[in-house]
């Protein structure tokens, strides 16, 4: 990785996700999470630890009772090293424990 680049991404978070209609086959959800980012950087005067918040909004289609396919939009805000906003679009398989 070049000068000032990111060597690896290491983020740990804890949050909650709420569903609009939990028993429907297709449901909307939103989530919020607090994060600690341990990603190291070559940028001088930057700490190797950053903190932030993340919000997400999306939908899930249940294939089985506790297994679904999801798509979501999210934004993370980091504010210890520098104030930055990172948006993303994610999709995948979700398994839920009843």
N, C-alpha and C positions, 0 to 999 in steps of 0.2 A: 504494500500500500504506500502511496506517495506521501509526501510531506503534508501534515495536517489532516491526514485521512483517518478513518476509523479502522481499528484493528479487529474488532469483534463486537458484537452486540449482546449485552447481558443485562436484561431488564427483569425485575421481579415486581409483581403487583398483587394487590388484594382488592377485590371489589364485589359488586352485586349486580345482578341482572334481573330485571322484572319484565314479565310478559303481560300484554294487554288482555288476552283471553287464553289462559293457560290450558284449557281443555280442547280448544279448536285445533283442527289439523294444520291450518295456516295461521300463524300468529306473529304479531309485531312485538318487538322487544326494545328496551333501552337499557344501557348499563353505565356504570360509573366505577372508576378504579383509581386508587392511589398507587404510584409507582416509584421505585428506586432504580436508577439506571447506573450500572457499574461499567459501562462502556468506556474503555480507555481511549485517549486521544493524544496525538503528538502536538497539539496546540499548547504553547507556553501559557502558564498561569491558569489552566483549566484543571479543575479537580477531576479525579477519576470516578466521582460519585455525583449524581444529579438526582433531583426529585421532580415529580410532576403529577399531573392529573390526566385522566383519559375519559372521554365520553364516547359512546357508540350507540347507533340506532340501526335496526335492521329487521329482517323477518326470517322465520324458520318454517319449513314444511316438514311435518312429521311423516316419516316413512313407516316407522313402527311407533309404539307408545312412547318409548324413551330414546329414540334415535331419529335424528332429523338432518336435513340439509339446510344450511343457512347462508345468507349474504348480509353484509353489514358495511356501513360507513362509519369511520371513526376519526377522532382527532385527539392527539396527545399534546399537552402543553408542558414543556420543561422550563423551569424558572430559577434554578440555582446557579449554574454556570453562565447561561445566557437565556434570554426569553425567546423561545422558538415554538412554532406550531407545526406539527407533523400530521398530515392527513393520509388516510389509507382506505382502500376498499379491500375487503376480505371475504372469502367464501370457504365452506368446508363442510365436514361432517361433525355433528354434535351428539354426544351421548350424555344423557342426564340420569342422575340417581334419584329415584323417587323420594 
